[in-house]
Amino acid sequence: QLQLVESGGDLVQPGGSLRLSCAASGFKLDFYYIGWFHQAPGKEREGVSCIRADGSSVTYVDSVKGRFTISRDSAKNTVLLEMNSLKPEDAGIYYCAAGTMGCTESATSVRWRTWGQGTQVTVSS
């Protein structure tokens, strides 16, 4: 059974940092495109970042460029999202998703075949 589990969410002050993890079981993440998505309270889920299956390319939504970094830890079968200079608007639930048909910011795209349960990020002083 293909499964993704996110972790690393926490309460952090504005300007702080967090590292989110997306761990896979039942399949090898290296063969998949992995996307990170953010869902703020009362809003739709939106793409934040994506890494190609071969790791050769990464993309970010404009609002997180220069602050977030996506990377793979193949030994741990995990994809990380380093989040720096966090802002209150970054708060919400963060999900990772896996697919084989390329990156897209659309959370409703059929490209995303497997989703995690999400991890909560709170940014508040």
Rosetta blueprint (number, residue, H / E / L):
1 Q L
2 L L
3 Q E
4 L E
5 V E
6 E E
7 S E
8 G L
9 G L
10 D L
11 L E
12 V E
13 Q L
14 P L
15 G L
16 G L
17 S L
18 L E
19 R E
20 L E
21 S E
22 C E
23 A E
24 A E
25 S E
26 G L
27 F L
28 K L
29 L H
30 D H
31 F H
32 Y L
33 Y E
34 I E
35 G E
36 W E
37 F E
38 H E
39 Q E
40 A L
41 P L
42 G L
43 K L
44 E L
45 R L
46 E E
47 G E
48 V E
49 S E
50 C E
51 I E
52 R L
53 A L
54 D L
55 G L
56 S L
57 S L
58 V E
59 T E
60 Y E
61 V L
62 D H
63 S H
64 V H
65 K L
66 G L
67 R L
68 F E
69 T E
70 I E
71 S E
72 R E
73 D E
74 S H
75 A H
76 K H
77 N L
78 T E
79 V E
80 L E
81 L E
82 E E
83 M E
84 N L
85 S L
86 L L
87 K L
88 P H
89 E H
90 D H
91 A L
92 G E
93 I E
94 Y E
95 Y E
96 C E
97 A E
98 A E
99 G E
100 T L
101 M L
102 G L
103 C L
104 T L
105 E L
106 S E
107 A L
108 T L
109 S L
110 V L
111 R L
112 W L
113 R L
114 T E
115 W E
116 G L
117 Q L
118 G L
119 T E
120 Q E
121 V E
122 T E
123 V E
124 S L
125 S L
